[in-house]
Amino acid sequence: MSYNNDNDPFWGLKARRRTARMQPLFRQIASHIGRFDTCPLPKCRRAKKCLGCHKPEEIGTSYWKQYPPCIADDDAKEAFKRGLKDMIAKQDAAMRARGEDVEAYNKWAFEQPDLFDDPI
């Protein structure tokens, strides 16, 4: 599969909108790996989950601005990647436990042209 393909509806979005669409997932991953403990934002530390996001005008302006503020260096990014892989493995295991065909679902999901249609 080719990423960053202008023919793909998701990658065809402007960087700022694409990043904004990914923020809920990124915050969920950051929470999963416990980054709220060391987050620079007090609201995340108090809530014990990632609630952080860069200012709208900053999103998409640099590589690091696509991640929550607690993902600010290479070590945090590596932990973030491991967290994402762990979350996917847990989701796949839960689907298999329910008797669902994970491979068929993944094939179906990647074939859907309108998953990332932009209604705005």
BELBEL-V912510 format. One line per field, one symbol per residue. ss: DSSP state (h for helix, s for strand, l for the rest). psi: psi as a letter, one per 20 degrees, with the letter a starting at -180 (. if undefined). burial: b if it has 24 or more other ideal C-beta (glycine too) atoms within 12 Angstrom, else e. A space follows every 10 residues. Layout:
ss = ???
psi = ???
burial = ???
This chain:
ss = llllllllll llllhhhhhh hhhhhhhhhh hhllhhhhll lhhhhhhlll llllllllll llhhhhllll lllhhhhhhh hhhhhhhhhh hhhhhhhlll lhhhhhhhhh hlllllllll
psi = pprlpiiphg iiqqgggggh higgghhggh ghjkihhjqi phhgggikqp jqqrqhihpj irghihrqhi njrhghhghg ghgghggggh ggghghhijq ngghgggggi iohjhkqoi.
burial = eeeeeeeeeb eeeeeeebbb bbbebbbbbb bbbebbeebe beebeeeebb bbbbeeeebb eeeebbbbbb bbeeebbebb eebbeeeeee eeeeeeeeee eeeeeeeeee eeeeeeeeee
